[in-house]
């Protein structure tokens, strides 16, 4: 529970920074262009901002649930998303209360997808996340934490925004779990996205 709370605090602080600095508004058109090119559907910056502020929460991530395997560069990856569960009571960071969470194991660690509810707008679900990256064995201690803001654009269609990267993720049982990672920077109000790294995970063979 302590680690969940640590992840929630970090992700909420990242969300606050994005809003206060105007970064999400500045990034929204670029996120829309990057996502539209990979999801094969028209998207606008307004669509991105709307989904980030009041989305379907963890219900949109159902297609991602389960085990996946593939490679991230040279690293073999076993990726697993558990089904969402109700959050332990009492986990909150103003103005958010944690409603549900989903545990996930990724290439170099583990994390939590966090569905939070705004105190003044209970119908407003926001998707946050936190990944705890681990040192190699035998230590396996937490090396660092990456906060995320989730933007669910439809069933099996998800964007994760972190302080340094944009991840466009989509699941199709026939095509697999496709991930595009794009580094982003903002200088003097101008947003730049780097060329993507892309890979595909697939369900393990029975």
N, C-alpha and C positions, 0 to 999 in steps of 0.2 A: 504493500500500500504506500509506503514511503517513496518508492521509485515512481509509482503512478503520479503521486502528488508532485514530485520533482519535475516530471515530464509535463504535467498540466501547467505548472507555474512558468516553465520556460516557454511553452507554446503560446500561452496567453500573453506573455511579455512580448514575444515576437509579433503576435497579432496587433497588439497595441502600438508597437513601433511602426509597423506597416501603415496603420491608419494615421498616426500622428505625423509621420514624415511625408504623407501623401504618396508613398511608394506603391501601394496597391492600385491606386487610381492611375498612376503613371504606367504601371506594368500591364494593366488590364488589356489595352489594345494589342500589345505584343503577345500576351498569353493567348488571347483569342485567335490571333493569326497562327501561332504555333500549334494550338490545339486543333483548329479547323483543318489545317493541312494534314494532320495525322488521323483525325477522326472522320474526315470526309464529309463534313457538314458545315454550313455557314454558322459563324459565331461572331458576336460583337463584344466590344469591351463592356457594354452594359450587361450582356448576358453573363459575363464572368463576374462582375461585381454583384449582380443579383444572386448568383449561385453561391458566392462566397459569404454573403450576408444572411441568406435564409435558404438553405438547401435541404435536401431530403435526409441529411445525416447518414448514419451507417447503413440505412436500408439500400442506398445506392451502391454499396460495396459488396453486395451478396455474391456477385459473379466472381469476385476475387478470392472468396473463401476457399480454403483447402490448400493442398500441396502443389508446388511448382518446382521445376528444376531447369537449370540452364547454365550459362556462363556470363559473368560480368568481366569483360576483358579476359584475362587469363584465369580469373578466380572461378572455380566451380561453385555454383550457388544452389542451395536448397532453401526454398522460400515457402513459408507457411503462414496463412492467415486463419486464425480461429474464428468461430462464429461470434458475433457480438453478444455481450452479456450486460446485465444491469451493473452500474458502477457501485462500489462500496459507498455507503451513505457518508455525507459530510465533506466530500471533496469539492472544494469550490475556490475560485479566485474571482473577486469582484470585477465585473458584474456577472460572471459566469458560474453555473453549477454543472458539474459533470453528471450526465444522465446515463450514458452507456459507454462501454469501451470494447475494443477489439485488440487482442494480443496478436503480434506478428513476429516472425523470425525472418531475418533478411541475411544478406551475404556475409556481413561482418558483425552481426549483433542481433538485437531484438528491440521491439518497440511497441508503442500503443497508438491506436487510432482512437481519438477521443471525441465523442459527441457532446457538445456543451449547449446549455440553454441560457438565454439572456434573462436576467432577473426581471426586467421591465417588459420583455416581449417573449413570453413562454413559447410562442409558436415559432420563434426564430431559432433554428438549429444551425450551429456553426461546427464545422469539422476541423479539429486540430490534430496534431500528431507529434510524436517524439520518438526518435531512434537513439538508442544507447549503443554506440559503437564500441566493440570490445578489443582489447589487446590480444595478440595471438596466444595460444596455449604455451606453457602451462598456466600463465597468469589469468587470462580471461577477465581481467578487471576492466571496468568501464574506462575507456580512453577519453571519450568526449560524447557530448549530447548534441543532436541536431533537431531543433524545433521545426515543425511543419505547419502550414496552413493548407487545408484540403478544399478543393473546389470540385464538387461532384457535378458533372455536366450531363449525366444520364446514366442509366443502368450499364455498368461495366465501363464507364468513361469517367476518368478521374485525372485531375491535375493536383500535384503537390508542389507547393512553393516553399523553398527553404531560404536561408540568408544568402546562399550563393548559387542555387540551382533551381531550375524548373523541370519537373518530371511530368510528362504526358503519358498516362498509362491507360490501356484499354484491353479488355478481355473478350475474346471470342473463342468458344470451345474448339472450333475448327482451326482457327489461326493461332491460338495460344494467347499468352499474356505478353503483350508488346509494350516495351518501355523506351521512351525517348528522353534523354537527359540533356538539358541545355544550360550551360552556365550563363548567369546574367549579371550585369553591372549597371549602375546608374550614376552618371557623371554630369553635373550641372543640369540636372533634370532630364537628361536624355538616357533612355534605356537601350541597352545593346544586348542581344542574345548571341551566344557563340554557336558554332556549328554543332549539331547534335551527335551524341553517341547513342546508338540504338541497338537493342537486343531483344530476343524473344525467349520466354520461358514456356515450358510445356508441362502438362500433367505427367507424373511418373507413370511408367508402364506398370501394369498390374503384375 
